[in-house]
Amino acid sequence: MVTITKNNFDFIRVLLAFIVFLGHLGTLSASEKLAFLQYSPIEIAVFGFFVVSGFLIARSYERSSGLKSYLKKRIRRILPAYLLVIFLSATLLSLVSTYSFTEYFSDPQVYKYLFWNSLFLNFKAPWLPGVFGNQAVNGALWTLKIEMCYYFCVPLLFLLFGKNNKYRNISLMIIYFLSLVYLNYFESIHKISTAKQLPGSLSYFIPGMLIYFNFDFFIKNKNILFIIALVTVWIDLIFNLVLLSPVMIGIIVLYIAYSFKFLNNFGKYGDFTYGIYIFHFPIIRVFTTLGLFQDYNPYIMAVICMFVVVAVGICSWHFYEKKFL
């Protein structure tokens, strides 16, 4: 019997993080030779992260001794590194700003950036003065706001639809379809960014929880569920629907998590995916601002950029994040 603790979540998170990295590299590098990377399925990767969160956060809450213990663990995992990338961006990016050092740190926008981003309200102050043409410093951080909301949603969902509640599955499915109504409505009026916020993104988080609650059934039938999921996602894509595909993406992600045993030890050297995810966006933009993709071989620069991102992620984990856990 497959045990819930032997899984490939470390591999999945690295894979999803690299899909996001490659997609942003194709867009932010402004290089025609790297433009093909824009077709990297960033959106699916982000939704995959939400599925994983639904499963693992539900598991974390159930295994915690209480609400305080659960929140302490969750906040320690996400907040220190998040605040680090905000602080480092506000300080180190002064080196690539078109403003002088004095002008930069005299500008109120720097402190607005620190304040609003520290509260996960990145949209209130996404840019820094003279940095990247006053464009968003770190467009990847919007998902962290949603992740924090998930942390507080799970205790409420457990209270209402805990593991021993006989109406648990149907209740969560109702929430799932209500979130789809929200998501599809705002997509239909072309407010895509609004559609992806809560409660729309719950349509990807809930499947992770459902599979956790029904883990034995999922493992017993995972092969047939995987085939059904592939066919259903394909049909949804053909007809441009968002109806069952979130659940099916959840099945596909969790199928990979509990298959391919040779990937079980992928994370033995550390959990540096989070560092890769939160640091990659400004690093790519620094490469672009310095003209590295334009002045040198863009393929070589892309590889160097990747190694820099991975190195920063590893350092963030071993020298900073791990100390808070």
NORGIGI-V376450 format. One record per residue. N is the residue number from 1. RES is the residue in three letters. SS is DSSP state (~ for helix, > for strand, _ for the rest). D_LAST is the distance of its C-alpha to the last C-alpha in whole Angstrom. Layout:
BEGIN
n = (N	N)
res = (RES	RES)
ss = (SS	SS)
d_last = (D_LAST	D_LAST)
END
This chain:
BEGIN
n = (1	2	3	4	5	6	7	8	9	10	11	12	13	14	15	16	17	18	19	20	21	22	23	24	25	26	27	28	29	30	31	32	33	34	35	36	37	38	39	40	41	42	43	44	45	46	47	48	49	50	51	52	53	54	55	56	57	58	59	60	61	62	63	64	65	66	67	68	69	70	71	72	73	74	75	76	77	78	79	80	81	82	83	84	85	86	87	88	89	90	91	92	93	94	95	96	97	98	99	100	101	102	103	104	105	106	107	108	109	110	111	112	113	114	115	116	117	118	119	120	121	122	123	124	125	126	127	128	129	130	131	132	133	134	135	136	137	138	139	140	141	142	143	144	145	146	147	148	149	150	151	152	153	154	155	156	157	158	159	160	161	162	163	164	165	166	167	168	169	170	171	172	173	174	175	176	177	178	179	180	181	182	183	184	185	186	187	188	189	190	191	192	193	194	195	196	197	198	199	200	201	202	203	204	205	206	207	208	209	210	211	212	213	214	215	216	217	218	219	220	221	222	223	224	225	226	227	228	229	230	231	232	233	234	235	236	237	238	239	240	241	242	243	244	245	246	247	248	249	250	251	252	253	254	255	256	257	258	259	260	261	262	263	264	265	266	267	268	269	270	271	272	273	274	275	276	277	278	279	280	281	282	283	284	285	286	287	288	289	290	291	292	293	294	295	296	297	298	299	300	301	302	303	304	305	306	307	308	309	310	311	312	313	314	315	316	317	318	319	320	321	322	323	324	325)
res = (MET	VAL	THR	ILE	THR	LYS	ASN	ASN	PHE	ASP	PHE	ILE	ARG	VAL	LEU	LEU	ALA	PHE	ILE	VAL	PHE	LEU	GLY	HIS	LEU	GLY	THR	LEU	SER	ALA	SER	GLU	LYS	LEU	ALA	PHE	LEU	GLN	TYR	SER	PRO	ILE	GLU	ILE	ALA	VAL	PHE	GLY	PHE	PHE	VAL	VAL	SER	GLY	PHE	LEU	ILE	ALA	ARG	SER	TYR	GLU	ARG	SER	SER	GLY	LEU	LYS	SER	TYR	LEU	LYS	LYS	ARG	ILE	ARG	ARG	ILE	LEU	PRO	ALA	TYR	LEU	LEU	VAL	ILE	PHE	LEU	SER	ALA	THR	LEU	LEU	SER	LEU	VAL	SER	THR	TYR	SER	PHE	THR	GLU	TYR	PHE	SER	ASP	PRO	GLN	VAL	TYR	LYS	TYR	LEU	PHE	TRP	ASN	SER	LEU	PHE	LEU	ASN	PHE	LYS	ALA	PRO	TRP	LEU	PRO	GLY	VAL	PHE	GLY	ASN	GLN	ALA	VAL	ASN	GLY	ALA	LEU	TRP	THR	LEU	LYS	ILE	GLU	MET	CYS	TYR	TYR	PHE	CYS	VAL	PRO	LEU	LEU	PHE	LEU	LEU	PHE	GLY	LYS	ASN	ASN	LYS	TYR	ARG	ASN	ILE	SER	LEU	MET	ILE	ILE	TYR	PHE	LEU	SER	LEU	VAL	TYR	LEU	ASN	TYR	PHE	GLU	SER	ILE	HIS	LYS	ILE	SER	THR	ALA	LYS	GLN	LEU	PRO	GLY	SER	LEU	SER	TYR	PHE	ILE	PRO	GLY	MET	LEU	ILE	TYR	PHE	ASN	PHE	ASP	PHE	PHE	ILE	LYS	ASN	LYS	ASN	ILE	LEU	PHE	ILE	ILE	ALA	LEU	VAL	THR	VAL	TRP	ILE	ASP	LEU	ILE	PHE	ASN	LEU	VAL	LEU	LEU	SER	PRO	VAL	MET	ILE	GLY	ILE	ILE	VAL	LEU	TYR	ILE	ALA	TYR	SER	PHE	LYS	PHE	LEU	ASN	ASN	PHE	GLY	LYS	TYR	GLY	ASP	PHE	THR	TYR	GLY	ILE	TYR	ILE	PHE	HIS	PHE	PRO	ILE	ILE	ARG	VAL	PHE	THR	THR	LEU	GLY	LEU	PHE	GLN	ASP	TYR	ASN	PRO	TYR	ILE	MET	ALA	VAL	ILE	CYS	MET	PHE	VAL	VAL	VAL	ALA	VAL	GLY	ILE	CYS	SER	TRP	HIS	PHE	TYR	GLU	LYS	LYS	PHE	LEU)
ss = (_	_	_	_	_	_	_	_	~	~	~	~	~	~	~	~	~	~	~	~	~	~	~	~	~	~	~	~	_	_	_	~	~	~	~	~	~	~	~	_	_	~	~	~	~	~	~	~	~	~	~	~	~	~	~	~	~	~	~	~	~	~	~	_	_	_	~	~	~	~	~	~	~	~	~	~	~	~	~	~	~	~	~	~	~	~	~	~	~	~	~	~	~	~	~	~	_	_	_	_	~	~	~	~	~	~	_	~	~	~	~	~	~	~	~	~	~	~	_	_	_	~	~	~	_	_	_	_	_	_	_	~	~	~	_	_	_	_	_	_	_	~	~	~	~	~	~	~	~	~	~	~	~	~	~	~	~	~	~	~	~	_	_	_	_	_	_	~	~	~	~	~	~	~	~	~	~	~	~	~	~	~	~	~	~	~	~	~	_	_	_	~	~	~	~	_	_	_	_	_	_	~	~	~	~	~	~	~	~	~	~	~	~	_	~	~	~	~	~	~	_	~	~	~	~	~	~	~	~	~	~	~	~	~	~	~	~	~	_	_	_	_	_	_	~	~	~	~	~	~	~	~	~	~	~	~	~	_	_	_	~	~	~	_	_	_	_	_	_	_	_	_	~	~	~	~	~	~	~	~	~	~	~	~	~	~	~	~	~	_	_	~	~	~	~	_	_	~	~	~	~	~	~	~	~	~	~	~	~	~	~	~	~	~	~	~	~	~	~	_	~	~	~	~	_)
d_last = (30	27	24	21	19	21	21	21	18	17	20	21	19	20	23	23	21	24	27	26	26	29	31	30	31	34	34	33	35	38	40	42	41	38	39	39	35	35	36	32	31	29	29	29	26	24	26	24	21	22	23	20	18	20	20	16	16	18	17	14	16	18	16	14	16	17	17	15	12	12	12	9	7	9	10	6	7	10	11	10	12	14	15	15	18	20	20	21	23	25	26	26	28	31	32	33	35	38	38	39	36	37	38	35	33	36	36	34	33	30	29	29	27	24	25	25	23	20	21	21	25	25	29	30	30	29	31	31	34	36	33	34	37	35	34	30	28	25	26	23	21	23	21	18	20	21	18	17	20	19	16	19	22	20	21	24	25	24	26	29	29	27	27	30	32	35	35	31	32	35	34	31	33	35	32	32	36	36	33	35	38	36	35	38	40	38	39	42	43	41	38	35	33	33	33	30	28	28	29	31	27	27	29	27	24	26	27	24	24	27	27	24	26	29	27	30	32	31	30	34	35	33	35	38	35	34	38	39	36	37	40	39	37	40	43	40	40	44	45	42	41	37	38	36	35	31	31	33	30	27	29	30	26	25	28	27	23	25	28	28	27	27	24	21	20	20	16	16	16	12	12	13	15	14	15	18	19	18	20	23	25	26	26	29	30	30	32	34	35	36	38	37	37	41	42	41	41	38	37	36	34	32	31	30	28	27	26	25	22	21	20	19	16	16	15	13	10	11	12	10	7	5	6	4	0)
END
